[in-house]
Amino acid sequence: MKSPNQLSVWQALHAMEEGRLTSEALTRACLERIEERNAQVQAFTAVDAEWALEQARAADHNPVGPLRGIPFAVKDVLDTRHLVTAYGSPIYTGHRPQADAACVARVKEYGGLILGKVATSEFATQTPSQTRNPLNLAHTPGGSSSGSAAAVADFMAPVAFGTQTTASTVRPASYCGIVGYKPTYGFVNVAGLKPLSPSQDTISILTRSVEDAAWCGFGVHGDRVRVEVIERPRLAVCYSSQWDAVRPEMAQAIEDLAAAAERAGASLKRIRLSAEMESLIELQGQLFAFEARQSLADERRHHAAQFSERLKARLAGGENIDSKQYLSMRQRALTARHEMGELFDHIDALLYPPAQGEADEGIADSGSAQFGALWSLMHVPCVSVPMARGPRGLPMGVQVIGAYGDDLRTLQVAAFVERTASMFH
């Protein structure tokens, strides 16, 4: 029998409903795993074990809601009133917010509990945390949701909140061999998230299965959603100039998966991004730099000496963009979102790389974020699903990208891809 911390969210819920498991036992097993492994993995930045167990006992006493008794890890750019929230920056060492982020409060409202805070890169930008890939400690777990992905992959937590502004969910999920669900922009309320690029910032869900991602993503709204696999999805492998940076093993794995999906009943197309869509990838970075410079204006004015050099350079990229240019960029993005909607008239989901390949060695760099840029700008739902192993034996995922607002169908297609990948490998 699996240890409770190795159970999926859905398995744990089922066991609790049948009286075979308590939230306290599940939470205690997670805490024991944290105690055993966190010194090596460095996923968690703040844990109050007694408080976590107190929440679990309360959940056992009064089991309510779709998230009853499930422990969540929370990325440290999301406010928690009980636990220190430092946003990955020494500027906020010891900072204790006055209120929980909306998503944290919703977890509590619908029966879940907060296990602890997990590491983020500096303000969820490019300077990585000290978190390591639990599958090989010499490799990066990806960023910026590094702690979220590592905690879930290492069985410290069954589910974690992450965020994505460019590729901060899909890349760590791919590197750590788990599922990363970036919902449609705005689906999970961002109140209490330290803003970076408010026109793109999205709160995400990291789990070990598509079923769990759907249950938890919709569960924060009080909904009980079981994913039913779409048996004959309409898929398209989407190509762009970004594929020039994709390693051969990643490109081949996507092609092999697409062929397996077609054999399993999917219809398959191959499409290429238009030149206009390609140009938006660069625009995404400019929009990010302009908005991040504003979001961190106070820190930039009063605490810039505590910024990393990488963050200083990133913010400097927005210095020469004026308000007129900014509004023009917003208009171009809005127009493109309408055009992209037409792409999904005859397609259920796109297949696209979430990263160049498997996780790189070392933790000084968390990998390229370029493969999420366009999709984050377009506000569409994306699910990174484990697909294959690279030459070093580390996992590689594939992005399943759906239409704006069509999260359930996107997750249903992702479940088909997940099943296909498991049968294929």
Buried (B, 14 or more C-beta within 10 A) or exposed (E): EEEBBBBBBBBBBEBBEEEEBBBBBBBBBBBBBBEEBBEEBBBBBBBBBEBBBBBBBBBBEEBEBBBBBBBBBBBBBBBBBBBBBBBBBEBBEEEEBEEBBBBBBBBBBBBBBBBBBBBBBBBBBBBBBEBBBBBBBEBBBBBBBBBBBBBBBBBBBBBBBBBBBBBBBBBBBBBBBBBBBBBBBEBBBBBBBBBBBEBBBBBBBBBBBBBBBBBBBBBBEEEEBEBEBBEEBBBBBBBBEBBEBBBEBBBEBBEBBBBBBEEBEBBBEEEEBBEEBBEBBEBBBBBBBBBBBBBBEEBBEEBEEBBBEBBEEBBEBBEEBEEEEBEEBBEBBEEBBEEBBEBBEEBBBBBBBBBBBBBBBEBEBBBBBBBBBBBBBBBBBBBBBBBBBBEBEBBBBBBBBBBBBBBBBBBBBBBBBBBBBEEBE
